[in-house]
Amino acid sequence: MSTILRSAAFRPATRGPDAAPDGRRSRIREKAPWAALAFTAPAWLYVLAFYLYPLASNVRMGFQNYTVSSFYTGVAPYVGWNNYRAVVHDSHFSQTVLNTVLFTAGSLVFQFCAGLALAVYFNRRFPLSGPLRSLLLVPWLLPLVVSGTAWRWILDTDSGVLNHVLLHLHLVGHPVPWLASTHDSLIAVTLVNIWVGIPFNMVILYGGLQSIPGELYEAAALDGAGAWRRFRYITLPLLRPVTAVVLTLGLIYTVKVFDVIMILTQGGPAGSSQTLTTFAYNLSFQQLEFGRGAAVGNLLIVVAVVFALLYLRSTREQRRTAR
């Protein structure tokens, strides 16, 4: 009996009918990396052609004296940091940076607050909640050119709907020059950008609210916690990861907003609504200072990368504490 067991133990395992030979397995393993590379190659080519190459060209142009003649001759001498020095010492730079900060901060705060309020409101069931939630997505789905043109008509000083409503309600004594006043133009473009960004905040925050277990609210209600205490001690803490995503993406998007401002005010009047994006456009395509325009674009890239790194660091720390 022991002899039979020993012979069975040392007997080579038989292959099934579907088992591949060792040589075939090795060939499959060798081909697997090349197959993966073939599937990902189109995506990498797209990123290289439309992201990395333009980014590298813009960074290089920021250190060159690139003019109109450079497009024909291909000659653009390197000037080091001169373009950045010229941009920083420009008389409009400080006001442009301040406008960008106010525009970004105002948009983020009101977009987030309004989006969170709508997300909390639609988180409960009531008739027609689905269609109403879909209608609120219209500002986000419309092309920015269409939205900007419509708001330009609404904010018109003489024939705009907004001024007619305000005058009819006796909230103002005379038409407000929303787009023609140095005091109101930045407020106008900020309000329009808030209107465009509210649906994005609402959708992301609504998804975060859906992931919070309802049992937590029921247990808190049984313990006597009111609506505000449930919102403060359950909703806000559990929405913190989603909030970080919304604010980071919103900041990166808002810093580079261009369409809305160009359609409404073109950065005017007198640069009162000009941000870094329109400043870069004016330098490159109106003053034909392509090197300085590229330098401003590179500054925007640095700002976006810094906040993206801060976001990644915060998410890494949250995962570490969660473990």
C-alpha positions as CSV (number, residue, x, y, z in Angstrom):
1,M,0.0,0.0,0.0
2,S,2.8,2.4,0.9
3,T,4.5,1.6,-2.4
4,I,1.4,2.6,-4.3
5,L,1.1,5.8,-2.4
6,R,4.8,6.7,-3.1
7,S,4.4,6.0,-6.8
8,A,1.3,8.1,-6.9
9,A,3.0,11.0,-5.1
10,F,5.9,11.1,-7.6
11,R,3.7,10.5,-10.7
12,P,3.6,13.7,-12.9
13,A,0.3,15.6,-12.9
14,T,-1.7,15.0,-16.0
15,R,-2.8,18.0,-18.1
16,G,-6.4,18.6,-18.8
17,P,-7.7,18.9,-22.4
18,D,-7.8,22.7,-22.1
19,A,-4.4,23.1,-20.5
20,A,-1.9,25.1,-22.6
21,P,1.7,23.8,-23.0
22,D,4.4,25.6,-21.1
23,G,5.9,27.0,-24.3
24,R,2.5,28.5,-25.3
25,R,2.1,30.0,-21.8
26,S,5.5,31.7,-22.0
27,R,4.7,33.1,-25.4
28,I,1.4,34.5,-24.1
29,R,3.2,36.1,-21.2
30,E,5.7,37.7,-23.6
31,K,3.0,39.1,-25.8
32,A,0.9,40.5,-22.9
33,P,3.0,43.7,-22.4
34,W,3.0,44.4,-26.1
35,A,-0.8,43.9,-26.3
36,A,-1.3,46.3,-23.4
37,L,1.0,48.8,-25.0
38,A,-0.9,48.5,-28.3
39,F,-4.2,49.2,-26.5
40,T,-2.9,52.2,-24.6
41,A,-0.8,53.7,-27.4
42,P,-3.7,55.8,-29.0
43,A,-4.4,57.4,-25.6
44,W,-0.8,58.2,-25.1
45,L,-0.4,59.6,-28.6
46,Y,-3.4,61.8,-28.0
47,V,-2.0,63.1,-24.7
48,L,1.4,63.7,-26.2
49,A,0.0,65.6,-29.2
50,F,-2.7,67.7,-27.6
51,Y,-1.4,68.1,-24.0
52,L,2.3,67.5,-23.5
53,Y,3.6,69.0,-26.7
54,P,1.5,72.3,-26.4
55,L,2.5,72.5,-22.7
56,A,6.2,72.1,-23.5
57,S,5.9,74.6,-26.3
58,N,4.2,77.2,-24.1
59,V,6.9,76.7,-21.4
60,R,9.6,77.2,-24.0
61,M,7.9,80.2,-25.5
62,G,7.8,81.9,-22.1
63,F,11.6,82.1,-22.2
64,Q,11.8,83.4,-25.8
65,N,11.3,86.7,-27.5
66,Y,8.6,85.3,-29.8
67,T,7.1,87.7,-32.2
68,V,5.1,87.6,-35.4
69,S,8.2,87.2,-37.5
70,S,9.2,84.2,-35.5
71,F,6.3,82.2,-37.1
72,Y,7.9,82.8,-40.5
73,T,11.6,82.7,-39.7
74,G,11.5,80.2,-36.8
75,V,14.0,82.5,-35.0
76,A,13.0,83.3,-31.4
77,P,16.0,84.2,-29.2
78,Y,16.0,83.1,-25.6
79,V,15.6,86.0,-23.1
80,G,15.6,84.1,-19.8
81,W,13.2,85.5,-17.2
82,N,12.7,88.8,-19.0
83,N,9.2,88.0,-20.1
84,Y,8.2,87.2,-16.5
85,R,9.8,90.4,-15.2
86,A,8.0,92.4,-17.8
87,V,4.7,90.8,-16.9
88,V,5.2,91.3,-13.1
89,H,6.1,95.0,-13.6
90,D,3.2,95.6,-16.0
91,S,0.9,98.4,-14.7
92,H,-2.1,96.1,-15.1
93,F,-0.7,93.0,-13.4
94,S,-1.5,93.7,-9.8
95,Q,-5.1,94.6,-10.6
96,T,-5.4,91.6,-12.8
97,V,-4.2,89.3,-10.0
98,L,-6.6,90.9,-7.5
99,N,-9.5,90.5,-10.0
100,T,-8.6,86.8,-10.5
101,V,-8.5,86.2,-6.7
102,L,-11.9,87.9,-6.2
103,F,-13.5,86.2,-9.2
104,T,-12.2,82.8,-8.1
105,A,-13.1,83.1,-4.4
106,G,-16.5,84.6,-5.0
107,S,-17.4,81.9,-7.6
108,L,-16.2,79.1,-5.4
109,V,-18.0,80.2,-2.2
110,F,-21.4,80.9,-3.8
111,Q,-21.2,77.9,-6.2
112,F,-20.5,75.6,-3.4
113,C,-23.1,77.0,-0.9
114,A,-25.8,77.0,-3.6
115,G,-24.9,73.6,-4.9
116,L,-24.8,72.1,-1.4
117,A,-28.2,73.7,-0.5
118,L,-29.8,72.2,-3.7
119,A,-28.1,68.8,-3.1
120,V,-29.6,68.7,0.4
121,Y,-33.0,69.8,-0.9
122,F,-33.1,67.1,-3.6
123,N,-31.7,64.4,-1.3
124,R,-35.3,63.8,0.0
125,R,-38.0,62.3,-2.1
126,F,-40.8,64.5,-3.4
127,P,-42.9,64.6,-6.6
128,L,-41.1,65.8,-9.8
129,S,-37.7,65.8,-8.0
130,G,-36.1,64.0,-11.0
131,P,-37.3,66.4,-13.7
132,L,-36.5,69.5,-11.6
133,R,-33.0,68.2,-10.9
134,S,-32.5,67.5,-14.7
135,L,-33.6,71.1,-15.5
136,L,-31.0,72.5,-13.1
137,L,-28.3,70.8,-15.2
138,V,-29.2,73.0,-18.2
139,P,-26.7,75.8,-17.4
140,W,-23.9,73.3,-17.1
141,L,-24.8,71.5,-20.3
142,L,-25.2,74.6,-22.5
143,P,-22.2,75.8,-24.4
144,L,-20.5,78.7,-22.7
145,V,-20.9,80.8,-25.8
146,V,-24.7,80.4,-25.7
147,S,-24.8,81.1,-22.0
148,G,-22.6,84.2,-22.2
149,T,-24.6,85.6,-25.1
150,A,-27.9,85.1,-23.3
151,W,-26.5,86.8,-20.2
152,R,-25.2,89.6,-22.2
153,W,-28.8,90.4,-23.3
154,I,-30.1,89.9,-19.8
155,L,-27.5,92.3,-18.3
156,D,-27.8,95.0,-21.0
157,T,-28.2,98.5,-19.5
158,D,-31.1,99.7,-21.6
159,S,-33.0,96.7,-22.8
160,G,-31.9,94.0,-20.3
161,V,-34.4,91.9,-18.4
162,L,-32.6,92.2,-15.1
163,N,-32.8,96.0,-15.0
164,H,-36.4,96.0,-16.0
165,V,-37.2,93.7,-13.1
166,L,-35.2,95.7,-10.6
167,L,-36.8,98.9,-11.8
168,H,-40.3,97.4,-11.6
169,L,-39.7,96.2,-8.1
170,H,-38.3,99.6,-7.1
171,L,-35.0,98.0,-6.0
172,V,-32.9,100.5,-8.0
173,G,-33.7,104.0,-9.1
174,H,-31.9,103.9,-12.4
175,P,-30.6,101.2,-14.8
176,V,-27.4,99.5,-13.6
177,P,-24.6,99.4,-16.2
178,W,-23.6,95.9,-15.3
179,L,-21.2,95.4,-18.2
180,A,-20.2,99.0,-18.8
181,S,-19.2,100.1,-15.3
182,T,-15.8,99.6,-13.7
183,H,-17.5,98.9,-10.4
184,D,-20.1,96.4,-11.6
185,S,-18.5,94.5,-14.4
186,L,-16.5,92.1,-12.2
187,I,-19.6,91.4,-10.1
188,A,-21.6,90.7,-13.3
189,V,-19.1,88.1,-14.7
190,T,-18.8,86.5,-11.3
191,L,-22.6,86.1,-11.0
192,V,-22.7,84.5,-14.4
193,N,-19.9,82.1,-13.6
194,I,-21.7,81.2,-10.4
195,W,-24.8,80.4,-12.4
196,V,-22.8,78.2,-14.7
197,G,-21.0,76.3,-11.9
198,I,-23.9,75.6,-9.5
199,P,-25.1,72.4,-11.3
200,F,-21.6,70.8,-11.2
201,N,-21.4,71.3,-7.5
202,M,-25.0,70.1,-7.0
203,V,-24.4,66.9,-8.9
204,I,-21.1,65.9,-7.2
205,L,-22.4,66.8,-3.7
206,Y,-25.7,65.0,-4.4
207,G,-23.8,61.9,-5.2
208,G,-21.9,62.2,-1.9
209,L,-25.1,62.6,0.1
210,Q,-26.5,59.5,-1.5
211,S,-23.6,57.5,-0.1
212,I,-24.3,58.5,3.5
213,P,-26.3,55.7,5.3
214,G,-29.7,56.8,6.3
215,E,-29.4,54.9,9.6
216,L,-27.1,57.5,10.9
217,Y,-29.7,60.2,10.5
218,E,-32.4,57.9,12.1
219,A,-30.1,57.2,15.1
220,A,-29.3,60.9,15.6
221,A,-33.0,61.8,15.4
222,L,-33.8,59.2,18.0
223,D,-31.1,60.8,20.3
224,G,-32.9,64.1,19.9
225,A,-30.6,65.8,17.3
226,G,-32.3,68.4,15.3
227,A,-31.9,69.1,11.6
228,W,-29.0,71.5,12.0
229,R,-27.1,69.2,14.4
230,R,-27.6,66.3,12.0
231,F,-26.3,68.4,9.2
232,R,-23.3,69.7,11.2
233,Y,-22.2,66.4,12.8
234,I,-23.1,63.9,10.2
235,T,-23.5,65.5,6.7
236,L,-20.5,67.8,6.7
237,P,-17.9,65.4,8.2
238,L,-18.9,62.6,5.8
239,L,-19.0,65.0,2.8
240,R,-15.4,66.2,3.5
241,P,-13.7,64.0,0.8
242,V,-16.3,65.0,-1.8
243,T,-16.0,68.6,-0.7
244,A,-12.3,68.5,-1.3
245,V,-12.8,67.2,-4.8
246,V,-15.5,69.8,-5.6
247,L,-13.5,72.7,-4.3
248,T,-10.2,71.6,-6.0
249,L,-11.8,71.0,-9.4
250,G,-13.8,74.2,-9.1
251,L,-10.7,76.2,-8.3
252,I,-8.7,74.8,-11.2
253,Y,-11.6,75.4,-13.6
254,T,-12.5,78.9,-12.3
255,V,-8.9,80.1,-12.5
256,K,-8.8,79.4,-16.2
257,V,-12.3,80.7,-17.1
258,F,-12.0,82.6,-20.4
259,D,-15.2,82.2,-22.4
260,V,-17.6,83.9,-20.1
261,I,-15.5,86.9,-19.5
262,M,-14.6,87.4,-23.1
263,I,-18.2,87.2,-24.3
264,L,-19.5,89.5,-21.6
265,T,-16.9,92.2,-21.1
266,Q,-13.7,91.2,-23.0
267,G,-12.0,92.0,-19.7
268,G,-13.2,95.7,-19.6
269,P,-14.0,98.3,-19.2
270,A,-10.5,99.6,-18.4
271,G,-9.4,96.2,-17.3
272,S,-11.9,96.1,-14.4
273,S,-13.0,92.5,-15.1
274,Q,-9.8,91.3,-16.6
275,T,-8.3,88.1,-15.1
276,L,-5.1,86.3,-15.9
277,T,-6.6,84.3,-18.8
278,T,-7.9,87.4,-20.6
279,F,-4.6,89.2,-19.7
280,A,-2.7,86.4,-21.5
281,Y,-5.0,86.6,-24.5
282,N,-4.6,90.4,-24.7
283,L,-0.8,90.1,-24.6
284,S,-0.6,87.3,-27.2
285,F,-3.3,88.2,-29.7
286,Q,-3.8,92.0,-29.3
287,Q,-0.3,93.3,-28.4
288,L,1.3,90.3,-30.2
289,E,3.7,89.7,-27.3
290,F,3.6,86.0,-27.5
291,G,6.4,85.4,-25.1
292,R,4.8,87.5,-22.3
293,G,1.4,85.9,-23.0
294,A,3.0,82.4,-22.7
295,A,4.6,83.6,-19.4
296,V,1.2,84.5,-18.0
297,G,-0.1,81.1,-19.1
298,N,2.7,79.3,-17.4
299,L,1.9,81.2,-14.1
300,L,-1.7,79.8,-14.4
301,I,-0.3,76.3,-14.9
302,V,1.8,76.6,-11.8
303,V,-1.2,77.8,-9.7
304,A,-3.3,74.8,-11.0
305,V,-0.5,72.3,-10.3
306,V,0.1,73.7,-6.8
307,F,-3.5,73.3,-5.8
308,A,-3.7,69.9,-7.4
309,L,-0.7,68.7,-5.4
310,L,-2.2,70.1,-2.2
311,Y,-5.4,68.2,-3.0
312,L,-3.5,64.9,-3.6
313,R,-1.6,65.4,-0.3
314,S,-4.8,66.0,1.7
315,T,-6.4,62.9,0.2
316,R,-3.3,60.9,1.0
317,E,-3.4,62.1,4.6
318,Q,-7.2,61.3,4.9
319,R,-6.5,57.7,3.7
320,R,-3.7,57.4,6.2
321,T,-5.8,58.5,9.1
322,A,-8.7,56.3,7.9
323,R,-6.5,53.3,8.2
